[in-house]
Amino acid sequence: MTHGTRSDGPLADGPDNPVASGRHAVVVGGGLAGITAALALADAGVRVTLLEGRPRLGGLAFSFQRDGLTVDNGQHVYLRCCTAYRWFLDRIEGAALAPLQDRLDVPVLDVARPEGRRLGRLRRDALPVPLHLGRSLAAYPHLSLAERAKVGRAALALKGLDLADPTLDTQDFGSWLTAHGQSARAVEALWDLVGVATLNAVAGDASLSLAAMVFKTGLLSEPGAADIGWARVPLGDLHDRLARKALDSAGVRTEVRTRVTSISTDENGRLRVQVPGETLEAEAVVLAVAQREAHDLLPAGALDAPGNLLEIGTAPILNVHVVYDRKVLGRPFFAALGTPVQWVFDRTEASGLTDGQYLALSQSAARDEIDEPVAVLRERYLPELERLLPRTRGAEVKDFFVTRERTATFAPTPGVGRLRPGARTKAPGLYLAGAWTATGWPATMESAVRSGVNAASAALGALGRPRPRHLFEIEEAA
C-alpha cells in the first residue's frame, strides 16, 4: 500500500497491516484539524489511519489548476499570534514558504478620496501595547480626529473585557461599538476592515465574544501579534503536498477518496469506522469534518444535544480572480474602503504566471453575492478595480473567474458559543475536531489546528499515552 492513495485491498486490520498491533486511532477528515490530530497522535506513538473523502488534503484551504496556473480557492492569511498554525507550518516544514511580515503594515485605499490622497496605513511601531499602534492611529487619514480619539477609548474598553464572561456571546459587536461611541465611518474604516476578514461577518452580525477575542489577541496583547503572514506558494503545496510528506514520515496511513459512512461501537467497546465495503477498528476516533457531516456520523448518545450542531450557521466567502496583461499593482496586498472590494492580493508569482499580473479579491461575508453570475460580478468588480488602481485602466483582462465557498466558515453570530461542542463526546474514544468546535477562536486556520490539538490531547489522555511537549505549549498558549 502506498500512502496518500486509495488502495484496492481492504483497510481493515490484518497481519500485514501496520495498524494491526498496538493502539490504533482513526482520523476522519483531512483538513487542517484532521492533519493536526493525526500528526499529534502519531508523534505520541499511536498508529494512525487518516481518511479523507476528497482526492486531496487541506479541506477548504486548497489549490487547483486552471489554464496553466495554480489557483488557490481563496486567500488565507494568519497572524503572528496564531501560535498553533505556526507550529503546524513548522511541523510540515513549510514556515519558510508562508513568512510573516517583519512588522504589521496594511495599506488601506479609500476610493472616495482624491487620487494621490487615498492611501492610509495601519502599522505598528516597536513600542509596548497599546502605544505600538498610537502613531498609526493618530495619522490614519480615513477617520476624523474625533473618531480616532473615540477609537482609542473603545480599544481600551475592549481590552478590559473578560473573554471568560459568557454574557459576551449573547451580545453583538456592532451594538457594543455604537454604545462606545463608534460612528458608522469608524466601523467601516477600522473595526469592520479587520473584523470582516477575520470573523466573516460585519460587526452587527458578530458575537461580541468572538470579536473581542480577535481584537484583544491580535491587536491588544503583544506588539507583534497582528503581523500578517500568508503563503508565497499555492496552498496545496503546504496543506496537501508537505502535509502528506509529514504524515508519511510520521507513519500515518493516509487514504484519500475514502468516505466514511458510519461510526459505531462494537460489543467490546472498540470503535468501528465503516467505509464502503470495509471496516476499521480503533481505540480512538477523531471526527474532523464539518459540523453537519459530524452530526450525521455521530453515534446515538455521543452528545447530549446533537441538534446544536445543525444550529451552527454557515457564512460564505467569494473570491474574485483577475488576470491582467501587465503589472497593475506594486504592493503585495491592500484593503479598500468606499467600494465593494475588500482585500486584494497579488498572486502572480505563487500561481506560476510569468507574463502580466494575477490579482485575487477576497470578499468575506458575501451572502448577497455568493450566487451572483460571473458576468454580473465582472461588471461590478472590474470598474471598481479601475477606480482603485489607475494602471488597470489601459490593461487587458486576460481572465476573470470566481471561486465560491458557500459554507466557508461557521457563522460567528451571537449565541454560537453555546452551540460549539468541546473535543470530548460521551462515546468513549470518540473526539471532535474542526474550526467550529469550542476553541474560543472564530473559524480560522488557527482554530482548526487548535481543535486538532485539543482532540489529540484528549485521546492521548484516554489512551494513557504521554502527550508530546509541543501539545502542552500550544494548549498553554490557548
C-alpha positions as CSV (number, residue, x, y, z in Angstrom):
1,M,0.0,0.0,0.0
2,T,1.2,3.5,-0.8
3,H,0.5,6.4,1.5
4,G,-1.9,9.1,0.3
5,T,-3.7,6.9,-2.3
6,R,-6.8,4.7,-2.1
7,S,-5.8,1.1,-2.2
8,D,-7.7,-1.8,-3.8
9,G,-7.1,-4.0,-0.8
10,P,-9.0,-4.0,2.5
11,L,-8.4,-1.3,5.0
12,A,-9.2,-3.5,8.0
13,D,-6.5,-4.6,10.4
14,G,-4.6,-7.6,9.3
15,P,-1.2,-9.3,9.8
16,D,0.5,-7.3,7.0
17,N,-1.1,-4.0,8.1
18,P,1.0,-1.6,10.2
19,V,-2.0,-0.8,12.4
20,A,-2.6,-4.5,13.4
21,S,-0.9,-4.2,16.8
22,G,-0.9,-1.6,19.5
23,R,-3.2,1.4,19.9
24,H,-4.9,2.4,16.7
25,A,-6.6,5.8,16.0
26,V,-8.7,6.7,13.0
27,V,-9.0,10.4,12.0
28,V,-11.9,11.1,9.8
29,G,-11.3,14.2,7.7
30,G,-8.1,15.5,6.1
31,G,-8.4,19.3,6.6
32,L,-6.1,21.2,8.9
33,A,-7.9,19.8,12.0
34,G,-7.6,16.2,10.9
35,I,-4.0,16.5,9.7
36,T,-3.0,18.1,13.0
37,A,-4.8,15.4,15.1
38,A,-3.1,12.7,13.0
39,L,0.4,14.2,13.4
40,A,0.0,14.8,17.1
41,L,-1.3,11.2,17.7
42,A,1.5,9.7,15.6
43,D,4.1,11.9,17.3
44,A,3.0,10.2,20.6
45,G,3.5,6.7,19.2
46,V,-0.1,5.9,18.2
47,R,-0.7,4.1,15.0
48,V,-2.9,6.4,12.9
49,T,-5.1,6.0,9.8
50,L,-6.3,9.2,8.2
51,L,-9.4,9.0,5.9
52,E,-10.4,11.8,3.6
53,G,-13.3,11.8,1.1
54,R,-11.7,14.2,-1.3
55,P,-8.8,13.4,-3.6
56,R,-6.6,15.7,-1.7
57,L,-5.8,17.0,1.8
58,G,-6.2,20.6,3.1
59,G,-10.0,20.9,3.5
60,L,-11.2,24.3,2.3
61,A,-7.6,25.8,2.0
62,F,-6.6,24.1,-1.3
63,S,-5.4,24.8,-4.8
64,F,-6.4,23.7,-8.3
65,Q,-5.2,24.1,-11.9
66,R,-6.7,26.5,-14.4
67,D,-5.2,27.2,-17.8
68,G,-1.6,26.5,-16.6
69,L,-1.9,28.5,-13.4
70,T,-2.1,27.1,-9.9
71,V,-5.0,28.8,-8.2
72,D,-6.0,28.9,-4.5
73,N,-9.7,28.6,-3.9
74,G,-9.4,31.6,-1.6
75,Q,-6.8,33.8,0.0
76,H,-5.9,32.7,3.5
77,V,-3.7,34.7,5.9
78,Y,-2.6,34.2,9.5
79,L,-1.2,36.4,12.3
80,R,1.9,36.1,14.5
81,C,-0.5,35.4,17.4
82,C,-1.6,32.2,15.6
83,T,0.8,30.0,17.5
84,A,-0.9,26.7,16.7
85,Y,-0.9,27.3,12.9
86,R,2.7,28.5,13.2
87,W,3.5,25.2,14.9
88,F,1.7,23.4,12.1
89,L,3.8,25.2,9.5
90,D,7.0,24.2,11.4
91,R,5.8,20.6,11.7
92,I,5.3,20.2,8.0
93,E,8.5,22.1,7.3
94,G,6.6,24.9,5.5
95,A,7.2,28.0,7.6
96,A,9.7,29.5,5.1
97,L,7.0,29.3,2.4
98,A,4.5,31.3,4.4
99,P,6.6,34.0,6.1
100,L,5.3,36.8,8.4
101,Q,5.7,40.5,7.9
102,D,8.6,41.9,9.9
103,R,6.1,44.4,11.2
104,L,2.3,44.9,10.7
105,D,1.7,47.2,7.7
106,V,-1.7,47.3,6.0
107,P,-2.2,49.7,3.1
108,V,-5.8,51.0,3.1
109,L,-7.0,52.8,-0.1
110,D,-10.2,54.9,0.2
111,V,-11.7,55.3,-3.3
112,A,-13.8,58.2,-2.2
113,R,-10.7,60.4,-1.6
114,P,-8.9,62.2,-4.5
115,E,-6.2,60.3,-6.3
116,G,-2.9,60.8,-4.6
117,R,-4.5,61.2,-1.2
118,R,-6.2,57.8,-0.9
119,L,-3.6,55.8,0.9
120,G,-3.7,55.3,4.6
121,R,-1.7,52.7,6.6
122,L,-2.4,50.6,9.7
123,R,1.1,49.7,11.0
124,R,2.8,49.2,14.3
125,D,5.9,50.7,15.9
126,A,8.3,48.8,18.2
127,L,6.6,50.1,21.3
128,P,4.6,48.3,24.0
129,V,0.9,47.8,23.8
130,P,-1.1,50.0,23.2
131,L,1.5,52.5,22.1
132,H,2.5,50.3,19.3
133,L,-0.5,51.5,17.2
134,G,-0.7,55.0,18.6
135,R,1.2,56.8,15.9
136,S,-0.5,54.9,13.1
137,L,-3.9,55.6,14.5
138,A,-3.1,59.3,15.1
139,A,-2.1,59.7,11.4
140,Y,-4.8,57.5,9.9
141,P,-6.4,59.7,7.3
142,H,-9.6,57.8,6.9
143,L,-11.0,58.9,10.3
144,S,-11.5,62.3,11.7
145,L,-9.5,63.5,14.8
146,A,-12.6,63.0,17.0
147,E,-13.2,59.5,15.6
148,R,-9.6,58.5,16.2
149,A,-9.8,59.6,19.8
150,K,-13.0,57.6,20.3
151,V,-11.4,54.5,18.7
152,G,-8.7,54.7,21.3
153,R,-11.1,54.8,24.1
154,A,-13.2,51.9,22.6
155,A,-10.0,49.8,22.3
156,L,-9.2,50.3,25.9
157,A,-12.7,49.3,26.9
158,L,-12.4,46.2,24.6
159,K,-9.1,45.3,26.3
160,G,-10.9,45.3,29.7
161,L,-13.5,42.8,28.6
162,D,-13.3,39.3,30.3
163,L,-13.3,36.7,27.5
164,A,-14.5,34.1,30.0
165,D,-17.7,36.1,30.6
166,P,-20.5,34.0,28.9
167,T,-22.7,37.1,28.5
168,L,-20.4,38.5,25.9
169,D,-21.6,35.8,23.5
170,T,-25.2,37.0,23.8
171,Q,-24.3,40.5,22.5
172,D,-23.5,41.7,19.0
173,F,-20.3,43.6,18.4
174,G,-22.0,46.3,16.4
175,S,-24.2,47.4,19.3
176,W,-21.3,47.4,21.6
177,L,-19.3,49.6,19.3
178,T,-22.2,52.0,19.0
179,A,-22.6,52.1,22.8
180,H,-18.9,53.0,22.9
181,G,-19.1,56.0,20.6
182,Q,-18.1,54.4,17.3
183,S,-19.5,56.1,14.3
184,A,-20.6,54.2,11.2
185,R,-17.5,55.5,9.5
186,A,-15.2,54.2,12.2
187,V,-16.9,50.8,12.0
188,E,-16.4,50.7,8.2
189,A,-12.8,52.2,8.1
190,L,-11.4,50.3,11.1
191,W,-13.4,47.7,13.0
192,D,-15.1,46.0,10.0
193,L,-11.9,46.4,8.0
194,V,-10.3,43.9,10.3
195,G,-13.4,42.1,11.7
196,V,-15.0,41.1,8.4
197,A,-11.8,39.5,7.2
198,T,-11.2,37.6,10.5
199,L,-14.8,36.8,11.6
200,N,-16.5,36.6,8.2
201,A,-19.3,38.8,9.4
202,V,-19.9,42.5,9.8
203,A,-19.9,43.9,13.4
204,G,-23.7,43.9,13.7
205,D,-23.8,40.2,12.9
206,A,-20.9,39.1,15.1
207,S,-20.7,37.8,18.6
208,L,-19.1,40.3,20.9
209,S,-17.2,37.4,22.5
210,L,-15.5,36.3,19.2
211,A,-14.9,39.9,18.1
212,A,-13.3,40.8,21.5
213,M,-11.2,37.7,21.2
214,V,-9.9,38.7,17.8
215,F,-9.1,42.3,18.7
216,K,-7.7,41.6,22.2
217,T,-5.5,38.8,20.9
218,G,-4.5,40.3,17.6
219,L,-4.1,44.0,18.4
220,L,-4.0,44.4,22.2
221,S,-1.9,41.5,23.5
222,E,1.7,41.7,22.2
223,P,3.1,44.4,19.9
224,G,3.8,41.9,17.0
225,A,0.6,39.8,17.5
226,A,-1.1,41.2,14.3
227,D,1.8,40.9,12.0
228,I,0.4,39.2,8.9
229,G,1.7,36.0,7.2
230,W,0.5,34.4,4.0
231,A,1.6,31.6,1.7
232,R,4.0,32.7,-1.1
233,V,3.3,29.3,-2.7
234,P,0.0,27.6,-3.6
235,L,-1.9,26.4,-0.5
236,G,-1.8,22.9,-2.0
237,D,2.0,22.9,-1.6
238,L,1.5,23.4,2.1
239,H,-1.7,21.7,3.1
240,D,-1.6,18.8,0.7
241,R,2.0,18.1,-0.6
242,L,4.0,19.0,2.5
243,A,1.3,17.7,4.9
244,R,1.3,14.3,3.1
245,K,5.0,14.2,3.4
246,A,4.9,14.9,7.1
247,L,2.2,12.3,7.6
248,D,4.1,9.7,5.7
249,S,7.3,10.4,7.7
250,A,5.3,10.1,10.9
251,G,4.0,6.7,9.9
252,V,0.4,7.8,9.3
253,R,-1.5,5.8,6.8
254,T,-3.4,8.3,4.6
255,E,-6.3,7.3,2.5
256,V,-8.0,9.8,0.2
257,R,-11.1,9.3,-1.9
258,T,-12.4,7.3,1.1
259,R,-15.7,8.4,2.6
260,V,-16.8,7.2,6.0
261,T,-20.4,6.0,6.1
262,S,-20.8,5.3,9.8
263,I,-19.1,5.2,13.2
264,S,-20.3,2.7,15.8
265,T,-19.2,0.8,18.9
266,D,-18.8,-3.0,19.0
267,E,-19.7,-5.3,21.9
268,N,-16.1,-5.0,23.2
269,G,-16.2,-1.2,23.3
270,R,-14.0,-0.7,20.3
271,L,-15.0,1.9,17.7
272,R,-15.8,0.7,14.2
273,V,-15.4,3.0,11.3
274,Q,-17.2,1.9,8.1
275,V,-16.1,2.8,4.6
276,P,-17.7,1.3,1.5
277,G,-17.2,-2.5,1.8
278,E,-14.7,-2.3,4.7
279,T,-14.5,-1.7,8.4
280,L,-11.7,-0.3,10.6
281,E,-11.5,-0.9,14.3
282,A,-9.8,1.6,16.6
283,E,-9.4,2.6,20.3
284,A,-9.8,6.3,19.3
285,V,-11.6,8.1,16.5
286,V,-11.2,11.8,15.8
287,L,-14.1,13.1,13.8
288,A,-12.7,16.2,12.0
289,V,-15.3,17.1,9.4
290,A,-17.8,19.9,9.0
291,Q,-20.5,20.2,11.7
292,R,-23.3,18.9,9.6
293,E,-21.4,15.9,8.5
294,A,-20.3,15.3,12.1
295,H,-23.9,15.3,13.2
296,D,-24.8,12.7,10.6
297,L,-21.9,10.4,11.7
298,L,-22.2,10.7,15.4
299,P,-23.4,7.5,17.2
300,A,-26.6,7.9,19.2
301,G,-25.9,9.4,22.6
302,A,-22.5,10.8,21.7
303,L,-23.7,14.3,22.5
304,D,-26.4,15.5,24.9
305,A,-27.8,17.9,22.2
306,P,-26.6,16.8,18.8
307,G,-29.1,19.1,17.2
308,N,-26.9,22.0,18.3
309,L,-24.5,21.2,15.5
310,L,-27.3,21.8,13.0
311,E,-28.0,25.2,14.6
312,I,-24.4,26.4,13.9
313,G,-24.9,28.5,10.8
314,T,-22.5,28.9,8.0
315,A,-21.2,32.0,6.2
316,P,-19.9,32.3,2.6
317,I,-16.7,33.7,1.1
318,L,-16.4,34.8,-2.5
319,N,-13.1,35.1,-4.3
320,V,-12.8,37.1,-7.5
321,H,-9.7,36.3,-9.7
322,V,-8.5,38.7,-12.3
323,V,-5.5,38.2,-14.7
324,Y,-4.2,41.3,-16.4
325,D,-1.7,41.5,-19.3
326,R,0.6,43.8,-17.3
327,K,1.5,44.8,-13.8
328,V,-1.2,47.0,-12.2
329,L,-0.4,46.7,-8.5
330,G,3.0,47.4,-6.9
331,R,2.4,46.1,-3.4
332,P,1.6,42.5,-2.2
333,F,-1.8,43.4,-0.9
334,F,-4.1,46.2,0.2
335,A,-7.5,46.7,1.8
336,A,-10.1,49.1,0.3
337,L,-12.8,51.5,1.5
338,G,-15.8,53.1,-0.3
339,T,-16.1,50.2,-2.7
340,P,-17.4,46.6,-2.7
341,V,-13.8,45.5,-2.9
342,Q,-12.5,44.3,0.5
343,W,-8.9,42.9,0.2
344,V,-6.8,42.5,-2.9
345,F,-3.7,40.2,-3.1
346,D,-1.1,39.8,-5.7
347,R,-0.9,36.0,-6.5
348,T,1.2,36.3,-9.7
349,E,4.3,34.5,-8.5
350,A,2.5,31.9,-6.4
351,S,0.3,30.9,-9.4
352,G,3.2,30.5,-11.8
353,L,2.1,33.3,-14.0
354,T,5.1,34.7,-15.9
355,D,3.5,37.4,-18.0
356,G,1.1,40.0,-16.6
357,Q,-0.3,40.1,-13.1
358,Y,-2.9,38.0,-11.3
359,L,-4.9,39.6,-8.5
360,A,-7.2,37.8,-6.1
361,L,-10.0,39.7,-4.3
362,S,-11.1,38.1,-1.1
363,Q,-14.8,39.0,-0.3
364,S,-15.9,37.9,3.1
365,A,-19.5,38.0,4.5
366,A,-20.6,37.6,0.9
367,R,-24.1,36.3,1.4
368,D,-25.6,38.8,-1.0
369,E,-23.1,38.0,-3.8
370,I,-22.3,34.3,-3.4
371,D,-24.7,33.1,-6.1
372,E,-24.4,36.1,-8.5
373,P,-23.5,35.1,-12.1
374,V,-19.9,35.6,-13.1
375,A,-21.0,38.2,-15.7
376,V,-22.7,40.3,-13.0
377,L,-19.6,40.1,-10.8
378,R,-17.4,41.0,-13.7
379,E,-19.5,44.1,-14.4
380,R,-19.3,45.1,-10.8
381,Y,-15.7,44.4,-9.9
382,L,-13.6,45.4,-13.0
383,P,-14.8,49.0,-12.8
384,E,-14.1,49.1,-9.1
385,L,-10.6,47.9,-9.7
386,E,-10.2,50.7,-12.3
387,R,-11.3,53.2,-9.6
388,L,-8.8,51.8,-7.1
389,L,-5.8,51.1,-9.4
390,P,-5.2,53.6,-12.2
391,R,-2.9,51.2,-14.1
392,T,-5.8,48.8,-14.7
393,R,-7.5,51.3,-17.0
394,G,-5.4,50.6,-20.0
395,A,-4.8,46.9,-19.2
396,E,-6.3,43.9,-20.9
397,V,-8.2,41.4,-18.8
398,K,-6.8,38.1,-19.8
399,D,-9.1,36.1,-17.5
400,F,-11.8,36.7,-14.9
401,F,-13.3,33.9,-12.8
402,V,-14.7,33.4,-9.3
403,T,-14.4,30.7,-6.7
404,R,-17.3,30.3,-4.2
405,E,-17.2,28.7,-0.8
406,R,-20.9,28.8,0.3
407,T,-20.2,27.3,3.7
408,A,-16.7,28.6,4.1
409,T,-16.9,29.2,7.9
410,F,-19.3,28.8,10.7
411,A,-21.3,32.0,11.2
412,P,-20.0,33.9,14.3
413,T,-23.4,35.1,15.4
414,P,-24.3,36.0,18.9
415,G,-25.1,32.8,20.8
416,V,-23.0,30.5,18.7
417,G,-20.7,29.9,21.7
418,R,-23.2,27.7,23.5
419,L,-23.6,25.6,20.4
420,R,-19.9,24.7,19.8
421,P,-19.0,21.4,21.5
422,G,-15.7,20.5,23.1
423,A,-13.4,17.8,21.9
424,R,-14.8,15.1,24.1
425,T,-18.0,13.2,23.5
426,K,-20.0,10.8,25.6
427,A,-19.0,7.9,23.3
428,P,-15.7,6.5,24.8
429,G,-12.8,7.0,22.4
430,L,-14.7,9.4,20.1
431,Y,-13.5,13.0,19.8
432,L,-14.5,16.0,17.7
433,A,-12.2,18.5,15.8
434,G,-12.9,21.3,13.4
435,A,-12.7,25.1,13.5
436,W,-16.4,25.1,14.6
437,T,-15.6,23.3,17.9
438,A,-15.1,25.2,21.1
439,T,-11.6,26.6,20.6
440,G,-12.5,30.2,21.6
441,W,-11.4,31.3,18.1
442,P,-13.5,32.2,15.1
443,A,-13.4,30.0,12.0
444,T,-9.8,30.4,11.1
445,M,-6.9,28.1,10.2
446,E,-5.7,28.7,13.8
447,S,-9.0,27.4,15.2
448,A,-8.8,24.3,13.0
449,V,-5.3,23.5,14.2
450,R,-6.1,24.1,17.8
451,S,-9.1,21.8,17.6
452,G,-6.9,19.1,16.2
453,V,-4.5,19.6,19.2
454,N,-7.5,19.5,21.6
455,A,-8.8,16.3,20.2
456,A,-5.4,14.6,20.1
457,S,-4.7,15.7,23.6
458,A,-8.0,14.2,24.9
459,A,-7.4,11.0,23.0
460,L,-3.9,10.6,24.3
461,G,-5.1,11.1,27.9
462,A,-7.7,8.4,27.5
463,L,-5.2,6.0,25.8
464,G,-2.7,6.6,28.6
465,R,-0.1,8.0,26.2
466,P,2.2,10.9,27.1
467,R,1.5,14.0,25.1
468,P,4.3,15.4,23.0
469,R,5.8,18.5,24.6
470,H,4.5,20.8,21.7
471,L,0.9,19.9,22.7
472,F,1.4,21.4,26.1
473,E,3.0,24.5,24.6
474,I,0.0,25.1,22.3
475,E,-2.5,24.3,25.0
476,E,-0.9,26.8,27.3
477,A,-0.9,29.4,24.5
478,A,-4.6,28.7,24.1
